[in-house]
Amino acid sequence: MRTFYSILCMLLAVAVFGQSKADMRKIEDIKQKSSLYVIGEGYAPDQEVADQTAISQLLTNISANVEADINLVMNQEQFGEDNSSTAAEARNRTRIKAYGKIVGSNSITVRQKDGTFYVFRYLERAKLTEMYKKREAKATNICFDADKNLLKGQIGFALKNYYWSLCLLRSIPNGDEVEYHEEGRMQKYIIRQMNHILQNIKTQVGDQQGDKVKLLFTYEGKNIQDAFGFIFYNGKIANYYTAKDGVAQIKIPASNTSDQIHLKYDYEYSEAANADEEVSMAVNMYNGKILAGADNYIPRGSKKEVKQVAAQIAQVVDDETNAVHNSLEKKEKKTYANIVFEVVDAIQKKNYSSVRQYFTPGGYGMLDTLMTRYGSVSVVAMPELQCYPMLDKIVCRSVPMQFTFRGGRKSFREDVTFTFNKDEKIESLAFSLGKQARDDIFQKNVMGVWSDSVCMVIATFLENYKTAFALKRKDYIQSIFSDDAVIITGHVVRNAGRKLDSNSKRLGEFIEYTRQSKGEYLEKLSGTFGSNEYININFTDSEVKRSSKGDKYGINIKQEYFSSTYGDTGYLFLYVDFEDPENPLIYFRSWQPEKDPNGRVVGLRDMRDLGL
């Protein structure tokens, strides 16, 4: 038996040696074709370390090919600040052109006689050129999205997309020569656009109560519509906030006695960039650089100015409550409004258990989750509520609140609505839609296409949907998905003829997708809920169409997703059955990070191709 094992080991050693010789011949052949390949080599006792060394050298060698392109380095001088990069920074930035894990590279691993590993990495120069072309196309598409964002008053989106596009352009050879339609050089165009935006954002200080200060953000005289991100430097640490409909509330410690408030407008959106490895790579390379115009010191303002701004903020809050048309008369709404006032008072006093009698068990469970597991809560204002009937319920909207996480370093503003059942008990709480998403839906009523009640049912469904993710209500999410629901995650492919892998399918010319069952989706969702301190969703750009099949609707909506570990922006589509308005049912859900080259996203017209 011992003889058998000895012979087997010898045969294996010969086979390995033979393979190693074949691999070395291939390596030498590639090295001799230096005009066709870029290479990297690594030696180490550990195979992974050897591979990382090879990757690093490959990065360096790719960078050397574009070293002459050093004029692409982005520095603050182009944005109005004289702060040139060091030579070390310049060399490091050229490494960005290699793109993360070296997409398209191959490796050969050889175990040497002394037990150490030799890893040889190589990349065809033709693939490198192709990669740059794809990145240029992505930068162009993102810039086009930024233009559309700007037209719609979505200033946060516009800054983000312009900046991401600029970073991608800076990461390709001759990126400064890329043309953008009739605007000329794209990089110069983006810089002009970002400068214009930053110069026309105005931040004003509203009233202050204790350590809480309200801020109003406008662009060219109009409230900023999307979830606008900014950073407040409180004297010790940077705190990240998100304004809604142009309004946010910050917390200023008593130790900060400055007559100015130090803010930086967010344009990087680095959390959302993580959804795309290529964008993340480009953005992270320039992390920490502050563009001129983004860093601001806002005066506290005179009493007269503060009073004027406070009135404008109050109007924004009132506009949120006036989102519907058939509100109850003052006498009718008094009962419901008084209950909400008591609940809000209890929240402010941090004694919410004292109002338990006003809730159903499920409603109180949502309140408890909101108060104990969704950050630190503060009430921004107490507007005059609007209460309106919806089916056999009464909805009161809405109370603006601020939710703060990470020990005070991350905050979101949300308008909270209260829904009463027929017994005048609060059965649910929800985060309302932003003004733009809400207006898109109710425009159908203004145009006479749908009744007020239909618009309310759809808007309420979307509010409950986004809130369920924030409060991690897996039970609710499970209830609104059909047992045989189709759930897909799609992405755009530029090469329409590319061969699909075994887990993917093609929808249309450019959308490639993977499919999940309801069970698989919920299992993945459980992991997401468990690994995140918070989840926050913001909707914009909604488009709702009615199907020819009864009370089924296709809802296309742009979604901003924020969590403590991940963030992204993409396009959500839901195919929902509202035959029973109190129990809507989702038959199909899709998500994709970007539109295809034709500006298309998965929608109602794709139902037939998907067998629905």
WOVENBEL-V253950 format. One record per residue. N is the residue number from 1. PHI is phi in whole degrees, 0 to 359 (none if undefined). NEAR is the number of other ideal C-beta (glycine too) atoms within 12 Angstrom. Layout:
BEGIN
n->N phi->PHI near->NEAR
n->N phi->PHI near->NEAR
END
This chain:
BEGIN
n->1 phi->none near->7
n->2 phi->298 near->8
n->3 phi->297 near->9
n->4 phi->299 near->10
n->5 phi->294 near->11
n->6 phi->296 near->12
n->7 phi->295 near->13
n->8 phi->298 near->14
n->9 phi->297 near->14
n->10 phi->296 near->14
n->11 phi->296 near->14
n->12 phi->296 near->15
n->13 phi->297 near->16
n->14 phi->297 near->14
n->15 phi->296 near->14
n->16 phi->296 near->19
n->17 phi->298 near->18
n->18 phi->297 near->14
n->19 phi->294 near->18
n->20 phi->298 near->23
n->21 phi->297 near->15
n->22 phi->296 near->16
n->23 phi->296 near->24
n->24 phi->294 near->21
n->25 phi->297 near->17
n->26 phi->295 near->21
n->27 phi->299 near->28
n->28 phi->298 near->18
n->29 phi->297 near->18
n->30 phi->293 near->28
n->31 phi->300 near->20
n->32 phi->287 near->13
n->33 phi->255 near->16
n->34 phi->299 near->15
n->35 phi->285 near->13
n->36 phi->255 near->18
n->37 phi->227 near->29
n->38 phi->247 near->38
n->39 phi->233 near->37
n->40 phi->210 near->36
n->41 phi->232 near->30
n->42 phi->215 near->31
n->43 phi->236 near->25
n->44 phi->190 near->23
n->45 phi->295 near->16
n->46 phi->257 near->17
n->47 phi->297 near->22
n->48 phi->295 near->16
n->49 phi->295 near->18
n->50 phi->298 near->30
n->51 phi->294 near->30
n->52 phi->297 near->24
n->53 phi->296 near->27
n->54 phi->296 near->36
n->55 phi->298 near->34
n->56 phi->300 near->24
n->57 phi->292 near->29
n->58 phi->297 near->38
n->59 phi->302 near->35
n->60 phi->298 near->27
n->61 phi->292 near->30
n->62 phi->295 near->41
n->63 phi->300 near->32
n->64 phi->299 near->22
n->65 phi->288 near->27
n->66 phi->238 near->33
n->67 phi->301 near->22
n->68 phi->292 near->14
n->69 phi->269 near->26
n->70 phi->298 near->25
n->71 phi->294 near->21
n->72 phi->280 near->35
n->73 phi->303 near->36
n->74 phi->274 near->38
n->75 phi->223 near->26
n->76 phi->289 near->23
n->77 phi->303 near->16
n->78 phi->290 near->28
n->79 phi->251 near->33
n->80 phi->100 near->20
n->81 phi->239 near->19
n->82 phi->268 near->11
n->83 phi->213 near->19
n->84 phi->290 near->15
n->85 phi->280 near->26
n->86 phi->283 near->12
n->87 phi->298 near->13
n->88 phi->297 near->11
n->89 phi->298 near->22
n->90 phi->299 near->25
n->91 phi->297 near->20
n->92 phi->295 near->22
n->93 phi->292 near->35
n->94 phi->295 near->34
n->95 phi->294 near->32
n->96 phi->301 near->39
n->97 phi->291 near->45
n->98 phi->276 near->40
n->99 phi->63 near->35
n->100 phi->48 near->27
n->101 phi->275 near->21
n->102 phi->62 near->35
n->103 phi->302 near->23
n->104 phi->92 near->26
n->105 phi->278 near->33
n->106 phi->236 near->26
n->107 phi->221 near->32
n->108 phi->233 near->31
n->109 phi->246 near->28
n->110 phi->236 near->32
n->111 phi->274 near->25
n->112 phi->274 near->20
n->113 phi->300 near->12
n->114 phi->276 near->11
n->115 phi->92 near->14
n->116 phi->281 near->19
n->117 phi->250 near->28
n->118 phi->241 near->30
n->119 phi->245 near->35
n->120 phi->245 near->35
n->121 phi->253 near->36
n->122 phi->215 near->34
n->123 phi->221 near->35
n->124 phi->292 near->23
n->125 phi->298 near->25
n->126 phi->296 near->15
n->127 phi->292 near->22
n->128 phi->296 near->32
n->129 phi->297 near->23
n->130 phi->297 near->21
n->131 phi->298 near->33
n->132 phi->296 near->34
n->133 phi->296 near->21
n->134 phi->295 near->27
n->135 phi->293 near->39
n->136 phi->297 near->32
n->137 phi->297 near->29
n->138 phi->296 near->35
n->139 phi->299 near->39
n->140 phi->295 near->33
n->141 phi->296 near->32
n->142 phi->293 near->40
n->143 phi->296 near->40
n->144 phi->298 near->29
n->145 phi->299 near->32
n->146 phi->299 near->36
n->147 phi->302 near->26
n->148 phi->292 near->22
n->149 phi->302 near->36
n->150 phi->296 near->31
n->151 phi->298 near->18
n->152 phi->271 near->27
n->153 phi->78 near->32
n->154 phi->271 near->38
n->155 phi->289 near->43
n->156 phi->299 near->45
n->157 phi->300 near->41
n->158 phi->298 near->40
n->159 phi->301 near->41
n->160 phi->301 near->41
n->161 phi->291 near->43
n->162 phi->298 near->43
n->163 phi->294 near->46
n->164 phi->299 near->46
n->165 phi->298 near->44
n->166 phi->297 near->46
n->167 phi->299 near->45
n->168 phi->296 near->43
n->169 phi->297 near->43
n->170 phi->293 near->42
n->171 phi->261 near->45
n->172 phi->236 near->40
n->173 phi->301 near->32
n->174 phi->59 near->24
n->175 phi->296 near->38
n->176 phi->284 near->29
n->177 phi->259 near->18
n->178 phi->292 near->33
n->179 phi->268 near->20
n->180 phi->233 near->31
n->181 phi->49 near->13
n->182 phi->273 near->8
n->183 phi->278 near->19
n->184 phi->87 near->16
n->185 phi->297 near->21
n->186 phi->293 near->36
n->187 phi->299 near->38
n->188 phi->295 near->23
n->189 phi->298 near->29
n->190 phi->298 near->43
n->191 phi->299 near->34
n->192 phi->299 near->24
n->193 phi->295 near->34
n->194 phi->294 near->39
n->195 phi->300 near->25
n->196 phi->298 near->22
n->197 phi->298 near->37
n->198 phi->298 near->33
n->199 phi->286 near->20
n->200 phi->250 near->24
n->201 phi->278 near->39
n->202 phi->237 near->30
n->203 phi->245 near->41
n->204 phi->233 near->34
n->205 phi->264 near->38
n->206 phi->263 near->37
n->207 phi->289 near->28
n->208 phi->237 near->25
n->209 phi->235 near->19
n->210 phi->65 near->13
n->211 phi->264 near->17
n->212 phi->257 near->29
n->213 phi->235 near->36
n->214 phi->269 near->39
n->215 phi->235 near->47
n->216 phi->240 near->42
n->217 phi->249 near->45
n->218 phi->231 near->26
n->219 phi->229 near->33
n->220 phi->51 near->17
n->221 phi->85 near->15
n->222 phi->245 near->22
n->223 phi->300 near->36
n->224 phi->290 near->44
n->225 phi->272 near->39
n->226 phi->271 near->39
n->227 phi->286 near->47
n->228 phi->271 near->45
n->229 phi->268 near->42
n->230 phi->207 near->40
n->231 phi->242 near->32
n->232 phi->250 near->42
n->233 phi->266 near->27
n->234 phi->273 near->27
n->235 phi->106 near->18
n->236 phi->236 near->15
n->237 phi->225 near->18
n->238 phi->269 near->24
n->239 phi->247 near->34
n->240 phi->262 near->38
n->241 phi->235 near->44
n->242 phi->232 near->44
n->243 phi->274 near->44
n->244 phi->239 near->49
n->245 phi->51 near->45
n->246 phi->86 near->43
n->247 phi->239 near->47
n->248 phi->214 near->48
n->249 phi->233 near->39
n->250 phi->248 near->41
n->251 phi->247 near->31
n->252 phi->253 near->32
n->253 phi->296 near->20
n->254 phi->300 near->12
n->255 phi->290 near->10
n->256 phi->270 near->23
n->257 phi->256 near->13
n->258 phi->298 near->17
n->259 phi->275 near->14
n->260 phi->231 near->19
n->261 phi->249 near->34
n->262 phi->270 near->29
n->263 phi->235 near->38
n->264 phi->232 near->31
n->265 phi->284 near->43
n->266 phi->281 near->41
n->267 phi->230 near->44
n->268 phi->279 near->38
n->269 phi->45 near->41
n->270 phi->296 near->32
n->271 phi->296 near->33
n->272 phi->294 near->36
n->273 phi->296 near->34
n->274 phi->297 near->27
n->275 phi->291 near->31
n->276 phi->234 near->36
n->277 phi->302 near->21
n->278 phi->292 near->36
n->279 phi->296 near->41
n->280 phi->300 near->30
n->281 phi->302 near->32
n->282 phi->293 near->38
n->283 phi->293 near->37
n->284 phi->295 near->27
n->285 phi->297 near->36
n->286 phi->253 near->36
n->287 phi->303 near->21
n->288 phi->98 near->15
n->289 phi->279 near->31
n->290 phi->260 near->28
n->291 phi->284 near->35
n->292 phi->301 near->24
n->293 phi->98 near->26
n->294 phi->275 near->30
n->295 phi->265 near->27
n->296 phi->223 near->28
n->297 phi->246 near->16
n->298 phi->264 near->32
n->299 phi->293 near->19
n->300 phi->298 near->25
n->301 phi->89 near->26
n->302 phi->284 near->13
n->303 phi->302 near->14
n->304 phi->294 near->10
n->305 phi->295 near->20
n->306 phi->299 near->25
n->307 phi->296 near->18
n->308 phi->295 near->19
n->309 phi->293 near->34
n->310 phi->301 near->28
n->311 phi->293 near->20
n->312 phi->294 near->30
n->313 phi->296 near->38
n->314 phi->299 near->25
n->315 phi->292 near->24
n->316 phi->299 near->38
n->317 phi->296 near->39
n->318 phi->295 near->25
n->319 phi->300 near->31
n->320 phi->295 near->40
n->321 phi->288 near->36
n->322 phi->266 near->26
n->323 phi->283 near->38
n->324 phi->235 near->36
n->325 phi->251 near->17
n->326 phi->255 near->23
n->327 phi->293 near->26
n->328 phi->292 near->24
n->329 phi->294 near->15
n->330 phi->304 near->15
n->331 phi->294 near->11
n->332 phi->291 near->18
n->333 phi->279 near->29
n->334 phi->302 near->19
n->335 phi->301 near->23
n->336 phi->290 near->35
n->337 phi->297 near->34
n->338 phi->297 near->22
n->339 phi->296 near->28
n->340 phi->299 near->40
n->341 phi->300 near->26
n->342 phi->295 near->25
n->343 phi->297 near->41
n->344 phi->297 near->35
n->345 phi->299 near->20
n->346 phi->295 near->25
n->347 phi->296 near->33
n->348 phi->297 near->25
n->349 phi->272 near->17
n->350 phi->57 near->15
n->351 phi->223 near->15
n->352 phi->294 near->30
n->353 phi->296 near->18
n->354 phi->290 near->18
n->355 phi->247 near->28
n->356 phi->302 near->21
n->357 phi->295 near->19
n->358 phi->271 near->32
n->359 phi->242 near->33
n->360 phi->285 near->24
n->361 phi->305 near->16
n->362 phi->293 near->22
n->363 phi->296 near->32
n->364 phi->291 near->27
n->365 phi->300 near->24
n->366 phi->293 near->36
n->367 phi->298 near->37
n->368 phi->298 near->22
n->369 phi->298 near->29
n->370 phi->298 near->35
n->371 phi->278 near->32
n->372 phi->253 near->18
n->373 phi->234 near->23
n->374 phi->244 near->34
n->375 phi->74 near->30
n->376 phi->272 near->27
n->377 phi->254 near->35
n->378 phi->220 near->35
n->379 phi->270 near->34
n->380 phi->283 near->45
n->381 phi->200 near->35
n->382 phi->235 near->26
n->383 phi->282 near->30
n->384 phi->285 near->25
n->385 phi->287 near->40
n->386 phi->247 near->35
n->387 phi->243 near->37
n->388 phi->216 near->35
n->389 phi->280 near->27
n->390 phi->217 near->37
n->391 phi->59 near->22
n->392 phi->257 near->16
n->393 phi->243 near->32
n->394 phi->236 near->37
n->395 phi->251 near->42
n->396 phi->248 near->44
n->397 phi->231 near->44
n->398 phi->207 near->49
n->399 phi->248 near->38
n->400 phi->289 near->40
n->401 phi->228 near->42
n->402 phi->246 near->37
n->403 phi->241 near->40
n->404 phi->240 near->32
n->405 phi->231 near->28
n->406 phi->54 near->24
n->407 phi->62 near->16
n->408 phi->96 near->25
n->409 phi->262 near->24
n->410 phi->220 near->34
n->411 phi->223 near->41
n->412 phi->233 near->42
n->413 phi->257 near->47
n->414 phi->225 near->46
n->415 phi->263 near->43
n->416 phi->260 near->46
n->417 phi->257 near->44
n->418 phi->240 near->49
n->419 phi->248 near->41
n->420 phi->260 near->37
n->421 phi->274 near->24
n->422 phi->292 near->15
n->423 phi->265 near->16
n->424 phi->64 near->28
n->425 phi->252 near->27
n->426 phi->285 near->39
n->427 phi->259 near->30
n->428 phi->201 near->38
n->429 phi->239 near->47
n->430 phi->210 near->40
n->431 phi->273 near->44
n->432 phi->286 near->43
n->433 phi->291 near->47
n->434 phi->291 near->50
n->435 phi->302 near->39
n->436 phi->294 near->36
n->437 phi->299 near->42
n->438 phi->293 near->40
n->439 phi->297 near->28
n->440 phi->301 near->32
n->441 phi->285 near->41
n->442 phi->286 near->31
n->443 phi->298 near->20
n->444 phi->297 near->27
n->445 phi->287 near->26
n->446 phi->300 near->15
n->447 phi->278 near->12
n->448 phi->79 near->11
n->449 phi->281 near->18
n->450 phi->234 near->24
n->451 phi->281 near->19
n->452 phi->303 near->24
n->453 phi->295 near->26
n->454 phi->296 near->25
n->455 phi->300 near->38
n->456 phi->295 near->37
n->457 phi->298 near->37
n->458 phi->293 near->43
n->459 phi->297 near->46
n->460 phi->295 near->38
n->461 phi->301 near->39
n->462 phi->294 near->42
n->463 phi->294 near->41
n->464 phi->294 near->39
n->465 phi->296 near->35
n->466 phi->294 near->40
n->467 phi->290 near->37
n->468 phi->300 near->31
n->469 phi->288 near->33
n->470 phi->298 near->38
n->471 phi->269 near->38
n->472 phi->56 near->29
n->473 phi->273 near->31
n->474 phi->299 near->25
n->475 phi->298 near->19
n->476 phi->293 near->30
n->477 phi->299 near->31
n->478 phi->298 near->21
n->479 phi->287 near->23
n->480 phi->267 near->31
n->481 phi->261 near->34
n->482 phi->301 near->25
n->483 phi->299 near->17
n->484 phi->252 near->15
n->485 phi->300 near->31
n->486 phi->263 near->34
n->487 phi->234 near->35
n->488 phi->232 near->34
n->489 phi->241 near->30
n->490 phi->247 near->37
n->491 phi->214 near->31
n->492 phi->272 near->33
n->493 phi->246 near->28
n->494 phi->278 near->25
n->495 phi->265 near->17
n->496 phi->296 near->18
n->497 phi->265 near->11
n->498 phi->295 near->17
n->499 phi->290 near->11
n->500 phi->277 near->18
n->501 phi->278 near->12
n->502 phi->293 near->7
n->503 phi->264 near->13
n->504 phi->248 near->19
n->505 phi->226 near->23
n->506 phi->246 near->28
n->507 phi->238 near->36
n->508 phi->74 near->26
n->509 phi->277 near->17
n->510 phi->238 near->28
n->511 phi->267 near->37
n->512 phi->251 near->30
n->513 phi->218 near->35
n->514 phi->245 near->26
n->515 phi->245 near->24
n->516 phi->235 near->24
n->517 phi->275 near->19
n->518 phi->301 near->27
n->519 phi->298 near->16
n->520 phi->296 near->20
n->521 phi->297 near->30
n->522 phi->293 near->26
n->523 phi->296 near->17
n->524 phi->294 near->20
n->525 phi->296 near->29
n->526 phi->301 near->19
n->527 phi->295 near->17
n->528 phi->297 near->23
n->529 phi->299 near->27
n->530 phi->289 near->16
n->531 phi->262 near->16
n->532 phi->239 near->27
n->533 phi->293 near->26
n->534 phi->212 near->37
n->535 phi->225 near->39
n->536 phi->221 near->40
n->537 phi->238 near->38
n->538 phi->235 near->46
n->539 phi->251 near->44
n->540 phi->218 near->42
n->541 phi->51 near->36
n->542 phi->274 near->38
n->543 phi->219 near->27
n->544 phi->242 near->38
n->545 phi->231 near->27
n->546 phi->271 near->23
n->547 phi->283 near->26
n->548 phi->283 near->13
n->549 phi->259 near->19
n->550 phi->66 near->14
n->551 phi->263 near->22
n->552 phi->262 near->28
n->553 phi->230 near->42
n->554 phi->258 near->35
n->555 phi->245 near->43
n->556 phi->260 near->37
n->557 phi->208 near->43
n->558 phi->276 near->40
n->559 phi->237 near->41
n->560 phi->258 near->39
n->561 phi->244 near->34
n->562 phi->239 near->40
n->563 phi->212 near->31
n->564 phi->289 near->26
n->565 phi->242 near->20
n->566 phi->197 near->24
n->567 phi->207 near->37
n->568 phi->201 near->34
n->569 phi->231 near->43
n->570 phi->197 near->32
n->571 phi->243 near->37
n->572 phi->258 near->42
n->573 phi->231 near->43
n->574 phi->234 near->44
n->575 phi->253 near->40
n->576 phi->239 near->43
n->577 phi->261 near->29
n->578 phi->253 near->36
n->579 phi->303 near->17
n->580 phi->254 near->17
n->581 phi->301 near->25
n->582 phi->279 near->22
n->583 phi->225 near->20
n->584 phi->298 near->31
n->585 phi->227 near->29
n->586 phi->269 near->38
n->587 phi->265 near->34
n->588 phi->209 near->41
n->589 phi->224 near->40
n->590 phi->225 near->43
n->591 phi->218 near->32
n->592 phi->216 near->36
n->593 phi->285 near->38
n->594 phi->205 near->35
n->595 phi->283 near->30
n->596 phi->282 near->29
n->597 phi->303 near->21
n->598 phi->268 near->15
n->599 phi->76 near->15
n->600 phi->256 near->22
n->601 phi->232 near->35
n->602 phi->301 near->42
n->603 phi->206 near->34
n->604 phi->301 near->29
n->605 phi->291 near->20
n->606 phi->269 near->30
n->607 phi->299 near->26
n->608 phi->295 near->15
n->609 phi->296 near->20
n->610 phi->264 near->29
n->611 phi->76 near->14
n->612 phi->242 near->27
END
